[in-house]
Amino acid sequence: MSEPSVELDCRGIPCPRPVIELAKALPTVEVGELLAVVSDDPAARHDVPAWCRMRGQEYVGEDSTADGLPRYVVKRLT
């Protein structure tokens, strides 16, 4: 997986704010680029892929940060 152009640090931010931050940041990356959301909120594991389906973006997958937190990667399609 390529490195995201933008990584949002949403540690300690409860649902639904990580997805809100994702929506706000999406226009800052070019079509085809990756954006990542780091979140310790367990709901983000379901919310980010669901948001991608609803908004026509590609959910690339989940990996981890250096300190072990989940990182959800999205590819901007439109």
C-alpha positions in Angstrom: 0.0 0.0 0.0 1.3 3.4 -0.9 1.8 6.1 1.7 -1.2 8.4 2.1 -0.9 12.1 1.0 -2.7 13.1 4.2 -3.0 11.4 7.5 -5.7 12.6 10.0 -4.9 12.1 13.7 -8.3 11.4 15.3 -7.0 9.8 18.5 -9.4 10.4 21.4 -12.1 11.7 19.1 -15.4 9.9 19.5 -17.8 8.8 16.7 -18.9 10.3 14.4 -16.1 12.9 14.3 -13.4 10.8 12.6 -15.7 10.4 9.6 -16.7 14.1 9.7 -12.9 15.0 9.7 -12.5 12.6 6.8 -15.2 14.3 4.8 -13.7 17.7 5.5 -10.2 16.6 4.5 -11.2 14.7 1.3 -11.1 17.8 -1.0 -7.5 18.5 0.1 -6.2 15.5 -1.8 -6.2 15.0 -5.5 -8.3 12.3 -7.2 -6.4 9.1 -7.0 -4.5 10.0 -3.9 -4.8 8.3 -0.5 -6.0 9.7 2.8 -5.7 7.9 6.1 -7.6 8.3 9.4 -5.9 7.2 12.6 -8.6 6.5 15.2 -8.8 4.6 18.5 -12.6 4.7 18.4 -13.8 1.1 17.7 -16.7 2.4 15.6 -14.3 3.8 13.0 -13.6 0.3 11.8 -17.2 0.2 10.5 -17.8 3.9 9.9 -15.0 4.6 7.5 -15.8 1.8 5.0 -19.5 2.6 5.3 -18.8 6.3 4.6 -16.8 5.3 1.5 -19.6 3.2 0.1 -22.1 6.0 0.7 -19.8 8.7 -0.8 -18.4 6.8 -3.8 -14.9 6.6 -2.5 -12.6 3.5 -2.3 -11.9 2.0 1.1 -8.3 0.6 0.6 -8.0 -1.1 3.9 -6.7 -1.0 7.5 -3.1 -1.0 8.7 -1.5 0.2 11.9 0.5 3.2 13.0 4.0 2.8 14.5 2.4 2.9 18.0 -0.1 0.2 17.0 -3.3 2.2 16.5 -5.6 1.4 13.6 -5.2 3.5 10.5 -8.0 3.4 7.8 -7.0 4.2 4.3 -9.3 5.8 1.7 -8.6 6.5 -2.0 -10.3 9.6 -3.5 -12.2 8.6 -6.6 -14.2 11.7 -7.3 
